[in-house]
Amino acid sequence: MVYYLELLIAAFFLSLNALFVLVEFAIVKVRYTRIEELAQKGNFNAKMALDILKNLNAHLAAIQLGITMASLGLGWIGEPAFAKILEPLFNYFDLPFIRLYSHTISFGFAFAMISALHIILGEQVPKYIAISSAEMISLAFALPLKIFYHITYYPMLLINKSAAYIVSLFRIKRAESEISHSEDEIRIILGQSEELGKISLGRLMMFEHLFDFGKTSVKEVMTVKDNISFLKTEDELQKVFEVLKAKKLSRYPVLKTDSGKPCGFIHIKDIVFDFANCSDTGRIDLTPYIREIKFINENINLEKALRFFQENRLQIALVMNAKEELTGLLTIEDIIEELTGEIRDEFEIPPNFTLNQILSAESSIIELTENTRFGAIQEMVNRLFGSKHIPHKEELAKKIIEREKSFSTAVGHQVAFPHARVEFLRKPIIAVGKSSQGIPFPSPDNAPVKIIFMILTPFNDPTIQLKILSKLSKLISNVTLRKRLLSAKTIEAVENVFIAFENKIPN
């Protein structure tokens, strides 16, 4: 009967150990922002849990005290109890050696059994449960943990002071608790949220652009000087309206006719239908309409540029280099597009194609069976032929493979762009082939190719092939989008990456 009582007490200590481990992993794993959100909604347990998270180290110390006490109790009661049960069993063996050392052997077996139970039931099982249900457990045990913390406050205070004193003897500085995340950590968290479906890829890309906002310079997004539509102070009326009609912009920088230096800008609203200052020679004096134009350095980042635009109520500014030479034009639209993607008004001509529009889902292969580069190319050509995009597969396969033999189309980052111009093809096509194992291709980084973009374009339009290659090169240079392409399990996922890219990159 005594044995059963001791076993019951041992089971109690084992359960207590498991409970403390459960709570420990739960409060470490739970998301601070989620608990804060629930607390703001008035959830009582969330408020308690939030208070615990704000003073996490102290509460973890209390939990460790509980785990230590439970473990000591389990060893103190459980091991002798198991040994007493096992010792008579070893005495049944008709072997002098076992009979002689039955007490020692029983303690060894008891220690092994208690250790196994302690590790499995007292540590691993509650850890797995806590990780999978961190929020629920944190909320459920917030109040009991708070009570236990207050009960053990003074013993823990003494323990912490003693530990701090011992640490100070070794001249080791205590690290401050860190609850903030670095930019890279936030990127990883957001990336994981997108992978779990919590946020869309488009929204993730906006966050990515936001992080890069303070690193991107004005020079990278401005309209270069050669592409600016200038007016001159004494331009002929016909020329002014030709420019207005052709460009359909609302604001135009103005240059002095004699010196060619910028003197401001005009707004189309100020001059449209107003011919009062038009001379008999057909010239218009733009001077009365000129507004002051600001100048901005090409090397400052977009975050500072946006603040400059806001403070000065600007829509456009001329860009200067360090030598105070005019190099370009920056608009508020250029800045905003770095966050949101391309914004086109009703006057802008839409692009001839987007990557998602020319992606052929029926010609793509999400898992290639061939494991050689020429075999993979042949497999993709066969699929294109099967989907009736090409009339002759042998000729196309030969053309692409011959090109591949002379010059590898692998560009690094586990990506290859085999391509060809095809007669009788009316519009460009992109077919995607993926290999989870990777296919050996000669490449700059010697990495096996895991995603192949086969690009087919009309034979009589060589420029469109270059445009597609340029777009795809920009796409794979983005680390986030490249990771999404490599991890895509469906063609729809690849298409979503294309859409996210097209919404950001201007043509």
Secondary structure as UniProt FT lines:
FT   HELIX           2..29
FT   HELIX           32..40
FT   TURN            41..42
FT   HELIX           44..54
FT   HELIX           56..73
FT   HELIX           74..78
FT   HELIX           79..91
FT   HELIX           96..100
FT   HELIX           102..119
FT   HELIX           120..124
FT   HELIX           125..132
FT   HELIX           134..140
FT   HELIX           142..151
FT   HELIX           153..169
FT   TURN            170..171
FT   HELIX           183..195
FT   TURN            196..197
FT   HELIX           201..212
FT   TURN            213..215
FT   HELIX           218..221
FT   STRAND          223..224
FT   HELIX           225..227
FT   STRAND          231..232
FT   TURN            233..234
FT   HELIX           237..247
FT   STRAND          251..255
FT   TURN            257..259
FT   STRAND          262..267
FT   HELIX           268..271
FT   TURN            272..273
FT   TURN            276..277
FT   TURN            280..281
FT   STRAND          283..284
FT   HELIX           287..289
FT   STRAND          295..297
FT   TURN            298..299
FT   HELIX           302..312
FT   STRAND          316..320
FT   TURN            322..323
FT   STRAND          326..331
FT   HELIX           332..340
FT   TURN            346..347
FT   HELIX           355..358
FT   TURN            362..363
FT   HELIX           373..386
FT   TURN            387..388
FT   HELIX           393..406
FT   STRAND          410..412
FT   TURN            413..414
FT   STRAND          415..416
FT   STRAND          419..422
FT   TURN            423..424
FT   STRAND          429..439
FT   TURN            444..445
FT   STRAND          449..458
FT   TURN            459..460
FT   HELIX           462..477
FT   HELIX           479..487
FT   HELIX           491..502
FT   TURN            503..504
//
